[in-house]
Amino acid sequence: MSLSIIKTDRIRYTYQKVGGQWILDDINLKIEQGEYILLCGASGSGKSTLCRTFNGLIPHFYGGSLKGEVSVAGLITTLHSVGDLFEQVGMVFQNPEAQLFNFTVKREIAFGLESLGLPRAEIETRLAKISELVDISDLLNRNPHEISGGEQQLVSIAAILAIGPKLIVLDEPYANLDPYNVHRVRSLLKKIHREGVGVIISEHRLRYTVPDVQRMVVLHQGRVVLDGPPAEVLSKDVESFGLELPLTVRAGRQLGLKKLPLDVAALQSNVTSNQALPDLRPIPLTPLPNEAEVVLKAEEISFVSSGDLILSQVSLTLKQGECLAVVGANGAGKTTLLKLLNGLYRVSGGRVFMKGQDTAKLKVSQLARHVGIAFQNPNNQFFKLSVRDEIIVGAQALECYDEKWIQELTQLFRLEPLLDRSPYRLSGGEKKRVAFAAALAAKPSILALDEPTAGQDGYFRRALGDFMSELRSRGQAVLLITHDLAFAEQHAHRWLLMSKGRMVAEGPPKQVMADNNVMALAGLEPTDSFRLYEPTARQ
């Protein structure tokens, strides 16, 4: 008989001590030792909250009101401290940088071991073993805050694994990673699972998760609504719970395959030579009229910081009604480019023109009227105490407040129930939606979105895509900064592909993805749609 590492018995939880809405509502789960589980559902469904009950952060750190019982390896969490559960369950949060606080990677990994009181020789042995397992030996003497996001994720996992937990829980580990770093983390998780460590991964990006896991648990409004093997669960109506089906699963459904294919290889191996794939390619965007006005132009811009060349000779144009996607791996320079275009950074060389005006002659406040920007980390742009005030403050400051438009935005981004709450106390997905609404409140001519789909559910991705189309039809330009190529393929007229601070390709999505050399140089891989439907991808 297998041993349950986690058992929840009719748990209900609210972050408020009295009278709060139940975020978790009557959840019964048994998680066996060594299982690999995907926990998924719409933003706000309770995934992160449930994860926090697995290591005692709820109720010991977050407080609130917890009903029912959670046991970890037989220990009831309300009767044992987080420290008591430390060696049973390790947790990696969505933003790995937030849990890194030492000056070197080596010290980061050793910190948890020292807290256990282990002898120095044992600490050194575990350090060597874990750094080799995670393949980060070359990072040990680096500052964890000066390495890439993918490397930070690996270091966070290494620090947890060194303690030797029976189970590791990861909250949205792929949300902010490019394909190369996703593959690094996926490979590591599969490796540690083979060695007997249980893995629970909470994630929206099903394409990267369902081929790996044994079990899929779907939450909806704080309840478990589906639980079983991935292929079985994905045969149900999971879209109604805010999930976005992988393209291969949608194709398998339409073909009537008995076992749904969870990746491209599985689909291709199950389709006979005389069987045509259903056409699930993105619908081509309406071409721009020739007379469309150029609203943004960059001429060979460069940026130097602390003596280092961060961006080199990047040129681009953006027209009225156009969506331009700046794509590339983590660290390619995408966000730096965005900050140069809206004046938060000033170019070291070259020029930027906003509607024909040289931005070097304009104040940031003047540029803000033309460019609405939502950054990857919404916390960096919040400074009001309520969601309502956060949304309207920019429009009021720029003297272009429109109550009807604000109401449209709050309805579009499903923010009505959140208006009186603090933006800092929302989920990651909810914070993103507030940031988008705030960026649009002043009706800018250019909407700039930095990794807008990171950590977002299927509901939001569909709504954002539709809204971007509506904005473009009104003549608004959209600048999309992303490594989510499936979203960029569907919603951008052109791609600008960046690698190590340089522009390495520019053109329609298919044209860029067809160049294997530049895609490899940029650390990206073509979309499933391109791999399945483009002849050049199958050769």
RODO-2510 file (C-alpha; in nm, 4 decimals, decimal comma):
residues 539
     n   res          X          Y          Z
     1     m     0,0000     0,0000     0,0000
     2     s     0,1444     0,3377    -0,1026
     3     l     0,1918     0,6145     0,1531
     4     s     0,0102     0,9467     0,1254
     5     i     0,2580     1,2327     0,1580
     6     i    -0,0260     1,4905     0,1507
     7     k    -0,3830     1,4419     0,2652
     8     t    -0,6470     1,7138     0,2827
     9     d    -0,9740     1,6414     0,4584
    10     r    -1,2574     1,8785     0,3596
    11     i    -1,0437     2,1883     0,3904
    12     r    -1,1916     2,5349     0,3529
    13     y    -0,9836     2,8501     0,3700
    14     t    -1,0190     3,2281     0,3563
    15     y    -0,7429     3,4855     0,3960
    16     q    -0,9677     3,6829     0,6313
    17     k    -1,0138     3,5806     0,9917
    18     v    -1,3897     3,6389     0,9920
    19     g    -1,6498     3,6444     0,7178
    20     g    -1,4214     3,6194     0,4163
    21     q    -1,5003     3,4428     0,0905
    22     w    -1,3820     3,0816     0,0835
    23     i    -1,0820     3,0616    -0,1515
    24     l    -1,0681     2,6861    -0,0938
    25     d    -1,4029     2,5184    -0,0470
    26     d    -1,4328     2,1555     0,0689
    27     i    -1,1182     2,0076    -0,0887
    28     n    -1,0358     1,6398    -0,0397
    29     l    -0,7083     1,5214    -0,1902
    30     k    -0,4672     1,2350    -0,1417
    31     i    -0,1216     1,2737    -0,2924
    32     e     0,0884     0,9610    -0,2848
    33     q     0,4614     0,9632    -0,2287
    34     g     0,6510     0,9964    -0,5597
    35     e     0,3582     1,1221    -0,7713
    36     y     0,4064     1,3831    -1,0463
    37     i     0,0941     1,6034    -1,0481
    38     l    -0,0228     1,9064    -1,2456
    39     l    -0,2479     2,1408    -1,0475
    40     c    -0,4320     2,3750    -1,2843
    41     g    -0,7355     2,5991    -1,3255
    42     a    -0,8291     2,9596    -1,3971
    43     s    -0,6609     3,2528    -1,2227
    44     g    -0,8165     3,2846    -0,8773
    45     s    -0,9313     2,9204    -0,8695
    46     g    -0,7239     2,8554    -0,5548
    47     k    -0,4114     2,6861    -0,6948
    48     s    -0,1491     2,8972    -0,5168
    49     t    -0,3535     2,8967    -0,1973
    50     l    -0,3793     2,5179    -0,1998
    51     c    -0,0035     2,4886    -0,2564
    52     r     0,0571     2,7040     0,0525
    53     t    -0,1354     2,4572     0,2683
    54     f     0,1025     2,1765     0,1722
    55     n     0,3980     2,3128     0,3718
    56     g     0,2156     2,4955     0,6516
    57     l     0,2490     2,8508     0,5169
    58     i    -0,1271     2,8384     0,5536
    59     p    -0,2241     2,8907     0,8314
    60     h     0,1044     2,9758     1,0107
    61     f     0,2273     3,2576     0,7844
    62     y    -0,0826     3,3839     0,6019
    63     g    -0,3224     3,3542     0,8941
    64     g    -0,6856     3,3651     0,7888
    65     s    -0,9342     3,0929     0,8727
    66     l    -0,8667     2,7252     0,7921
    67     k    -1,1320     2,4584     0,8406
    68     g    -1,0759     2,0860     0,7990
    69     e    -0,7393     1,9155     0,8205
    70     v    -0,4162     1,9007     0,6181
    71     s    -0,1589     1,6346     0,7015
    72     v     0,1943     1,6090     0,5623
    73     a     0,3605     1,2697     0,6028
    74     g     0,1183     1,2104     0,8901
    75     l     0,1861     1,5472     1,0578
    76     i    -0,1195     1,7719     1,0985
    77     t    -0,0106     2,1154     0,9759
    78     t    -0,2033     2,3166     1,2349
    79     l    -0,0129     2,1311     1,5102
    80     h     0,3321     2,1595     1,3535
    81     s     0,5370     2,4599     1,2469
    82     v     0,6625     2,5338     0,8962
    83     g     1,0073     2,4316     1,0234
    84     d     0,8723     2,0902     1,1289
    85     l     0,7558     2,0307     0,7703
    86     f     1,0737     2,1699     0,6107
    87     e     1,2234     1,8301     0,5255
    88     q     0,8943     1,6894     0,3963
    89     v     0,7753     1,9521     0,1462
    90     g     0,9821     2,2169    -0,0335
    91     m     0,8217     2,5013    -0,2265
    92     v     0,9453     2,7163    -0,5164
    93     f     0,7420     3,0334    -0,5701
    94     q     0,6357     3,1923    -0,8997
    95     n     0,8970     3,4671    -0,8726
    96     p     1,2208     3,2832    -0,7835
    97     e     1,4123     3,6066    -0,7221
    98     a     1,1859     3,6779    -0,4243
    99     q     1,3239     3,3762    -0,2369
   100     l     1,6919     3,4374    -0,3172
   101     f     1,8632     3,6575    -0,0583
   102     n     2,2295     3,5500    -0,0334
   103     f     2,5316     3,6973    -0,2097
   104     t     2,6360     3,3813    -0,3943
   105     v     2,4570     3,0776    -0,5328
   106     k     2,6704     2,8557    -0,3110
   107     r     2,5589     3,0428     0,0014
   108     e     2,1978     3,0275    -0,1206
   109     i     2,2054     2,6491    -0,1372
   110     a     2,4016     2,6127     0,1874
   111     f     2,1647     2,8380     0,3850
   112     g     1,8883     2,5808     0,4238
   113     l     2,1384     2,3068     0,5092
   114     e     2,2950     2,5190     0,7800
   115     s     1,9507     2,5856     0,9287
   116     l     1,9192     2,2084     0,9743
   117     g     2,2426     2,2060     1,1756
   118     l     2,4256     1,9707     0,9394
   119     p     2,8032     1,9220     0,9738
   120     r     3,0213     2,1206     0,7291
   121     a     3,1378     1,8024     0,5526
   122     e     2,7775     1,6950     0,4899
   123     i     2,6899     2,0424     0,3591
   124     e     2,9817     2,0342     0,1137
   125     t     2,8863     1,6853    -0,0042
   126     r     2,5260     1,7866    -0,0681
   127     l     2,6354     2,1073    -0,2388
   128     a     2,8513     1,9169    -0,4843
   129     k     2,5831     1,6560    -0,5513
   130     i     2,2988     1,9051    -0,6041
   131     s     2,4975     2,1481    -0,8187
   132     e     2,5932     1,8584    -1,0464
   133     l     2,2367     1,7224    -1,0563
   134     v     2,0892     2,0641    -1,1427
   135     d     2,3856     2,1505    -1,3709
   136     i     2,4683     2,4815    -1,2034
   137     s     2,8275     2,4162    -1,0899
   138     d     2,9446     2,7086    -1,3022
   139     l     2,7100     2,9441    -1,1120
   140     l     2,8159     2,8673    -0,7545
   141     n     3,0257     3,1817    -0,7101
   142     r     2,7822     3,4110    -0,8960
   143     n     2,5396     3,6537    -0,7316
   144     p     2,1919     3,4964    -0,7697
   145     h     2,0452     3,8397    -0,8462
   146     e     2,2777     3,8840    -1,1432
   147     i     2,1912     3,5656    -1,3329
   148     s     1,9074     3,5001    -1,5783
   149     g     1,5503     3,4195    -1,4769
   150     g     1,5911     3,0597    -1,5909
   151     e     1,9092     3,0214    -1,3872
   152     q     1,7375     3,1738    -1,0830
   153     q     1,4626     2,9149    -1,1159
   154     l     1,7209     2,6350    -1,1211
   155     v     1,9020     2,7796    -0,8174
   156     s     1,5733     2,8032    -0,6239
   157     i     1,4990     2,4394    -0,7036
   158     a     1,8537     2,3369    -0,6085
   159     a     1,8268     2,5131    -0,2715
   160     i     1,5087     2,3186    -0,1954
   161     l     1,6374     1,9845    -0,3261
   162     a     1,9536     2,0064    -0,1157
   163     i     1,7384     1,9770     0,1968
   164     g     1,6101     1,6423     0,0686
   165     p     1,2304     1,6851     0,0766
   166     k     1,0011     1,3992    -0,0200
   167     l     0,7926     1,6402    -0,2284
   168     i     0,8699     1,9621    -0,4172
   169     v     0,5890     2,2058    -0,5021
   170     l     0,6389     2,4641    -0,7805
   171     d     0,4000     2,7557    -0,8339
   172     e     0,3935     2,8638    -1,2019
   173     p     0,7594     2,7734    -1,2671
   174     y     0,7345     2,8258    -1,6447
   175     a     0,5365     3,1516    -1,6415
   176     n     0,8333     3,3823    -1,7025
   177     l     1,0702     3,1452    -1,8830
   178     d     1,1614     3,1202    -2,2507
   179     p     1,1493     2,7782    -2,4255
   180     y     1,5176     2,6981    -2,3640
   181     n     1,4888     2,7540    -1,9895
   182     v     1,1535     2,5753    -1,9758
   183     h     1,3253     2,2696    -2,1229
   184     r     1,6051     2,2942    -1,8648
   185     v     1,3556     2,3006    -1,5768
   186     r     1,1383     2,0274    -1,7324
   187     s     1,4385     1,7996    -1,7728
   188     l     1,5407     1,8583    -1,4123
   189     l     1,1929     1,7854    -1,2768
   190     k     1,1699     1,4630    -1,4761
   191     k     1,5139     1,3629    -1,3477
   192     i     1,4339     1,4188    -0,9804
   193     h     1,0984     1,2449    -1,0222
   194     r     1,2782     0,9369    -1,1567
   195     e     1,4878     0,9447    -0,8390
   196     g     1,1732     0,9200    -0,6251
   197     v     1,0978     1,2819    -0,5355
   198     g     0,7325     1,3760    -0,5688
   199     v     0,6525     1,6810    -0,7826
   200     i     0,3457     1,9075    -0,7782
   201     i     0,3475     2,1774    -1,0428
   202     s     0,0866     2,4541    -1,0585
   203     e     0,0884     2,5909    -1,4130
   204     h    -0,1235     2,7393    -1,6932
   205     r     0,1040     2,6365    -1,9821
   206     l    -0,0381     2,2901    -2,0497
   207     r     0,1772     2,2359    -2,3584
   208     y     0,4826     2,2128    -2,1331
   209     t     0,3269     2,0135    -1,8507
   210     v     0,0744     1,7511    -1,9604
   211     p     0,3289     1,5328    -2,1474
   212     d     0,5329     1,4969    -1,8257
   213     v     0,2847     1,4429    -1,5423
   214     q     0,1013     1,1318    -1,4237
   215     r    -0,2036     1,3057    -1,2851
   216     m    -0,3949     1,6264    -1,3510
   217     v    -0,6056     1,8014    -1,0852
   218     v    -0,8318     2,0865    -1,2010
   219     l    -0,9589     2,3487    -0,9564
   220     h    -1,2572     2,5753    -1,0149
   221     q    -1,3795     2,8319    -0,7631
   222     g    -1,1888     2,6612    -0,4839
   223     r    -1,3110     2,3089    -0,5567
   224     v    -1,1607     2,0049    -0,7300
   225     v    -1,3714     1,9487    -1,0405
   226     l    -1,1541     1,7005    -1,2360
   227     d    -0,8849     1,4578    -1,1265
   228     g    -0,7172     1,1848    -1,3301
   229     p    -0,4615     1,0981    -1,6015
   230     p    -0,3992     1,3968    -1,8351
   231     a    -0,5383     1,2385    -2,1525
   232     e    -0,8561     1,1432    -1,9655
   233     v    -0,9028     1,4856    -1,8031
   234     l    -0,8355     1,6695    -2,1314
   235     s    -1,1158     1,4766    -2,2999
   236     k    -1,3570     1,6702    -2,0749
   237     d    -1,4794     2,0295    -2,1129
   238     v    -1,1741     2,1840    -1,9459
   239     e    -1,2063     2,5094    -2,1439
   240     s    -1,5047     2,5998    -1,9244
   241     f    -1,2628     2,5986    -1,6295
   242     g    -1,0299     2,8539    -1,7874
   243     l    -0,7795     2,6147    -1,9434
   244     e    -0,6368     2,6485    -2,2939
   245     l    -0,5988     2,3152    -2,4710
   246     p    -0,2686     2,2368    -2,6420
   247     l    -0,3065     2,2410    -3,0205
   248     t    -0,2221     1,8696    -3,0410
   249     v    -0,5073     1,7838    -2,8026
   250     r    -0,7529     1,9896    -3,0076
   251     a    -0,6380     1,8104    -3,3230
   252     g    -0,6693     1,4706    -3,1552
   253     r    -1,0232     1,5503    -3,0456
   254     q    -1,1284     1,6474    -3,3975
   255     l    -0,9670     1,3343    -3,5397
   256     g    -1,1512     1,1201    -3,2855
   257     l    -0,8328     0,9587    -3,1534
   258     k    -0,8965     0,7256    -2,8612
   259     k    -0,5887     0,8436    -2,6730
   260     l    -0,5390     1,2173    -2,7008
   261     p    -0,1871     1,3160    -2,8157
   262     l    -0,0170     1,5388    -2,5608
   263     d     0,2617     1,6683    -2,7864
   264     v     0,3531     1,7020    -3,1547
   265     a     0,5448     1,3733    -3,1703
   266     a     0,2497     1,1801    -3,0271
   267     l     0,0098     1,3403    -3,2756
   268     q     0,2316     1,2721    -3,5744
   269     s     0,2812     0,9082    -3,4731
   270     n    -0,0967     0,8575    -3,4428
   271     v    -0,1947     1,0148    -3,7763
   272     t    -0,1824     0,7868    -4,0808
   273     s    -0,0434     0,9071    -4,4150
   274     n    -0,3932     0,9280    -4,5686
   275     q    -0,5410     1,1122    -4,2719
   276     a    -0,5568     1,4904    -4,3047
   277     l    -0,4917     1,7065    -4,0015
   278     p    -0,7761     1,9452    -3,9115
   279     d    -0,6779     2,2994    -4,0004
   280     l    -0,6127     2,4691    -3,6667
   281     r    -0,3704     2,7319    -3,7920
   282     p    -0,4119     3,0904    -3,6650
   283     i    -0,6441     3,3033    -3,8776
   284     p    -0,4286     3,5512    -4,0749
   285     l    -0,4587     3,9123    -3,9629
   286     t    -0,6115     4,1690    -4,1961
   287     p    -0,3263     4,3473    -4,3807
   288     l    -0,2641     4,7104    -4,2891
   289     p    -0,3654     4,9781    -4,5398
   290     n    -0,0696     5,1278    -4,7272
   291     e    -0,1503     5,4733    -4,5969
   292     a    -0,1340     5,3676    -4,2282
   293     e     0,0545     5,6318    -4,0274
   294     v     0,3905     5,5448    -3,8677
   295     v     0,3369     5,6202    -3,4970
   296     l     0,6742     5,4964    -3,3691
   297     k     1,0131     5,4768    -3,5362
   298     a     1,3542     5,3772    -3,3986
   299     e     1,6691     5,4393    -3,6010
   300     e     1,9715     5,2258    -3,5049
   301     i     1,9289     5,2826    -3,1331
   302     s     2,1871     5,1591    -2,8819
   303     f     2,2043     5,1588    -2,5029
   304     v     2,5085     5,1451    -2,2757
   305     s     2,4816     5,0887    -1,8998
   306     s     2,7791     5,0884    -1,6597
   307     g     3,0111     5,0593    -1,9561
   308     d     2,8324     4,7523    -2,0986
   309     l     2,6656     4,7558    -2,4414
   310     i     2,3130     4,6296    -2,3630
   311     l     2,1429     4,7110    -2,6945
   312     s     2,3093     4,7644    -3,0309
   313     q     2,1740     4,9329    -3,3462
   314     v     1,8103     4,8229    -3,3296
   315     s     1,5720     4,9734    -3,5862
   316     l     1,1963     4,9335    -3,6109
   317     t     0,8736     5,0978    -3,7210
   318     l     0,5225     5,0615    -3,5794
   319     k     0,2171     5,1730    -3,7721
   320     q    -0,1320     5,2743    -3,6677
   321     g    -0,3455     4,9619    -3,6239
   322     e    -0,0453     4,7286    -3,6278
   323     c     0,0734     4,4732    -3,3734
   324     l     0,4507     4,4267    -3,3653
   325     a     0,5845     4,1457    -3,1454
   326     v     0,9379     4,1817    -3,0120
   327     v     1,0332     3,8201    -2,9412
   328     g     1,3403     3,6603    -2,7914
   329     a     1,4728     3,4607    -2,4988
   330     n     1,5149     3,5840    -2,1405
   331     g     1,7900     3,8471    -2,1381
   332     a     1,7670     3,9264    -2,5108
   333     g     1,7082     4,2971    -2,4413
   334     k     1,3336     4,3120    -2,5082
   335     t     1,2348     4,5029    -2,1937
   336     t     1,5313     4,7392    -2,2277
   337     l     1,4134     4,8204    -2,5799
   338     l     1,0648     4,8929    -2,4481
   339     k     1,1994     5,1365    -2,1879
   340     l     1,4000     5,3178    -2,4571
   341     l     1,0924     5,3540    -2,6753
   342     n     0,8831     5,5223    -2,4070
   343     g     1,1589     5,7381    -2,2593
   344     l     1,2152     5,5607    -1,9267
   345     y     1,5688     5,5018    -2,0556
   346     r     1,7420     5,7460    -2,2903
   347     v     1,9233     5,6058    -2,5934
   348     s     2,3044     5,6112    -2,6013
   349     g     2,2994     5,6248    -2,9795
   350     g     2,0428     5,6547    -3,2579
   351     r     1,7041     5,8260    -3,2385
   352     v     1,3431     5,7444    -3,1496
   353     f     1,0492     5,9287    -3,3065
   354     m     0,6965     5,9309    -3,1604
   355     k     0,4490     6,0500    -3,4238
   356     g     0,7327     6,2319    -3,5972
   357     q     0,8679     6,3976    -3,2829
   358     d     1,2168     6,3176    -3,1543
   359     t     1,1617     6,1679    -2,8061
   360     a     1,4904     6,3192    -2,6870
   361     k     1,3061     6,6528    -2,6889
   362     l     1,0024     6,5227    -2,4975
   363     k     0,9509     6,4664    -2,1246
   364     v     0,8549     6,1229    -1,9958
   365     s     0,5195     6,2693    -1,8889
   366     q     0,4563     6,3798    -2,2491
   367     l     0,5452     6,0358    -2,3826
   368     a     0,3127     5,8724    -2,1287
   369     r     0,0171     6,0292    -2,3079
   370     h     0,1116     5,8379    -2,6237
   371     v     0,2425     5,5089    -2,4801
   372     g     0,0562     5,3039    -2,2202
   373     i     0,2822     5,0381    -2,0743
   374     a     0,2195     4,7325    -1,8574
   375     f     0,5403     4,5782    -1,7274
   376     q     0,6087     4,2099    -1,6685
   377     n     0,6061     4,2548    -1,2895
   378     p     0,3004     4,4674    -1,1998
   379     n     0,4325     4,5287    -0,8468
   380     n     0,6913     4,7621    -0,9991
   381     q     0,4240     5,0031    -1,1202
   382     f     0,1679     4,9960    -0,8386
   383     f     0,1587     5,2812    -0,5874
   384     k    -0,2077     5,3228    -0,4890
   385     l    -0,3929     5,1454    -0,2097
   386     s    -0,6959     5,0328    -0,4094
   387     v    -0,7438     4,8779    -0,7514
   388     r    -0,9879     5,1551    -0,8484
   389     d    -0,7360     5,4294    -0,7689
   390     e    -0,4569     5,2403    -0,9435
   391     i    -0,6538     5,2208    -1,2672
   392     i    -0,7607     5,5860    -1,2820
   393     v    -0,4573     5,7711    -1,1418
   394     g    -0,2722     5,7994    -1,4741
   395     a    -0,5736     5,9198    -1,6690
   396     q    -0,6493     6,1791    -1,4022
   397     a    -0,2900     6,3053    -1,3974
   398     l    -0,2909     6,3388    -1,7764
   399     e    -0,6335     6,5081    -1,7656
   400     c    -0,8033     6,2551    -1,9945
   401     y    -1,0237     6,0674    -1,7470
   402     d    -1,3302     5,9055    -1,9096
   403     e    -1,5666     5,7276    -1,6677
   404     k    -1,7379     5,5235    -1,9407
   405     w    -1,4032     5,3998    -2,0726
   406     i    -1,2908     5,3039    -1,7204
   407     q    -1,6095     5,1009    -1,6755
   408     e    -1,5433     4,9225    -2,0058
   409     l    -1,1930     4,8333    -1,8904
   410     t    -1,3017     4,7018    -1,5514
   411     q    -1,5646     4,4822    -1,7180
   412     l    -1,3242     4,3588    -1,9846
   413     f    -1,0584     4,2556    -1,7336
   414     r    -1,3108     4,1205    -1,4799
   415     l    -1,2027     4,3678    -1,2119
   416     e    -1,5417     4,4736    -1,0684
   417     p    -1,5142     4,2497    -0,7560
   418     l    -1,1584     4,3727    -0,6917
   419     l    -1,2000     4,7517    -0,7136
   420     d    -1,1867     4,8153    -0,3384
   421     r    -0,9026     4,5696    -0,2700
   422     s    -0,5331     4,6520    -0,2484
   423     p    -0,3532     4,5696    -0,5751
   424     y    -0,0654     4,4285    -0,3695
   425     r    -0,2895     4,1597    -0,2167
   426     l    -0,4113     4,0114    -0,5455
   427     s    -0,2995     3,6972    -0,7249
   428     g    -0,0345     3,7242    -0,9964
   429     g    -0,2948     3,6996    -1,2699
   430     e    -0,5221     3,9580    -1,1091
   431     k    -0,2302     4,2019    -1,0725
   432     k    -0,1589     4,1684    -1,4456
   433     r    -0,5176     4,2561    -1,5320
   434     v    -0,5050     4,5674    -1,3125
   435     a    -0,1807     4,6763    -1,4820
   436     f    -0,3346     4,6354    -1,8304
   437     a    -0,6397     4,8400    -1,7355
   438     a    -0,4192     5,1132    -1,5875
   439     a    -0,2059     5,1218    -1,9035
   440     l    -0,5145     5,1737    -2,1192
   441     a    -0,6979     5,4210    -1,8965
   442     a    -0,5485     5,7272    -2,0690
   443     k    -0,6378     5,5951    -2,4182
   444     p    -0,2781     5,5960    -2,5459
   445     s    -0,2103     5,5640    -2,9199
   446     i     0,0361     5,2818    -2,8470
   447     l    -0,0257     5,0011    -2,5993
   448     a     0,2991     4,8327    -2,4917
   449     l     0,2647     4,4986    -2,3126
   450     d     0,5649     4,3285    -2,1506
   451     e     0,5047     3,9504    -2,1306
   452     p     0,1263     3,9983    -2,0956
   453     t     0,0379     3,6275    -2,1086
   454     a     0,2843     3,5160    -1,8382
   455     g     0,0873     3,3401    -1,5668
   456     q    -0,2477     3,4020    -1,7384
   457     d    -0,5281     3,1516    -1,7886
   458     g    -0,7182     3,0626    -2,1048
   459     y    -1,0015     3,3044    -2,0267
   460     f    -0,7642     3,5962    -2,0146
   461     r    -0,5569     3,4979    -2,3186
   462     r    -0,8712     3,4802    -2,5311
   463     a    -1,0095     3,8063    -2,3908
   464     l    -0,6773     3,9866    -2,4370
   465     g    -0,6464     3,8644    -2,7954
   466     d    -0,9985     3,9812    -2,8773
   467     f    -0,9390     4,3163    -2,7112
   468     m    -0,6120     4,3701    -2,8981
   469     s    -0,8007     4,3065    -3,2228
   470     e    -1,0653     4,5595    -3,1209
   471     l    -0,8008     4,8187    -3,0359
   472     r    -0,6231     4,7679    -3,3678
   473     s    -0,9524     4,8072    -3,5542
   474     r    -0,9827     5,1489    -3,3875
   475     g    -0,6364     5,2420    -3,5142
   476     q    -0,4412     5,1787    -3,1945
   477     a    -0,0936     5,0277    -3,2307
   478     v     0,0196     4,7401    -3,0072
   479     l     0,3775     4,6615    -2,9120
   480     l     0,3992     4,3097    -2,7716
   481     i     0,7114     4,2047    -2,5788
   482     t     0,7032     3,8284    -2,5358
   483     h     0,8578     3,4853    -2,5614
   484     d     0,5076     3,3329    -2,5927
   485     l     0,5378     3,2598    -2,9641
   486     a     0,1974     3,0913    -2,9957
   487     f     0,0252     3,4106    -2,8794
   488     a     0,2538     3,6274    -3,0952
   489     e     0,1878     3,4059    -3,3990
   490     q    -0,1845     3,4530    -3,3556
   491     h    -0,1953     3,8271    -3,2867
   492     a     0,1068     4,0012    -3,4444
   493     h     0,1503     4,1193    -3,8026
   494     r     0,5292     4,1161    -3,7738
   495     w     0,7986     3,9853    -3,5428
   496     l     1,1231     4,1523    -3,4471
   497     l     1,3530     3,8743    -3,3253
   498     m     1,6228     3,9710    -3,0749
   499     s     1,9279     3,7923    -2,9399
   500     k     2,1855     3,9326    -2,6966
   501     g     2,0782     4,2922    -2,7519
   502     r     2,0731     4,2783    -3,1308
   503     m     1,7988     4,2467    -3,3908
   504     v     1,8653     3,9219    -3,5805
   505     a     1,5478     3,8946    -3,7919
   506     e     1,2327     4,0870    -3,8785
   507     g     0,9236     3,9887    -4,0762
   508     p     0,5964     3,7922    -4,0677
   509     p     0,5912     3,5114    -3,8066
   510     k     0,6168     3,2264    -4,0600
   511     q     0,9121     3,3886    -4,2320
   512     v     1,1014     3,4299    -3,9048
   513     m     1,0274     3,0773    -3,7800
   514     a     1,1351     2,9273    -4,1140
   515     d     1,4930     3,0455    -4,0527
   516     n     1,6339     2,7690    -3,8336
   517     n     1,9627     2,9522    -3,7816
   518     v     1,8190     3,2709    -3,6350
   519     m     1,5676     3,0782    -3,4229
   520     a     1,8510     2,8712    -3,2757
   521     l     2,0604     3,1855    -3,2256
   522     a     1,7722     3,3435    -3,0327
   523     g     1,7149     3,0319    -2,8185
   524     l     1,3566     2,9862    -2,9415
   525     e     1,1653     2,7051    -3,1067
   526     p     0,8827     2,7263    -3,3644
   527     t     0,5232     2,6950    -3,2485
   528     d     0,3367     2,3640    -3,2652
   529     s     0,1225     2,5137    -3,5410
   530     f     0,4284     2,5919    -3,7533
   531     r     0,5796     2,2465    -3,6898
   532     l     0,2585     2,0699    -3,7896
   533     y     0,1450     2,2706    -4,0903
   534     e     0,4487     2,4234    -4,2594
   535     p     0,6248     2,1915    -4,5091
   536     t     0,9666     2,3398    -4,4274
   537     a     0,9224     2,2393    -4,0631
   538     r     0,8602     1,8747    -4,1512
   539     q     1,1580     1,8247    -4,3784
***
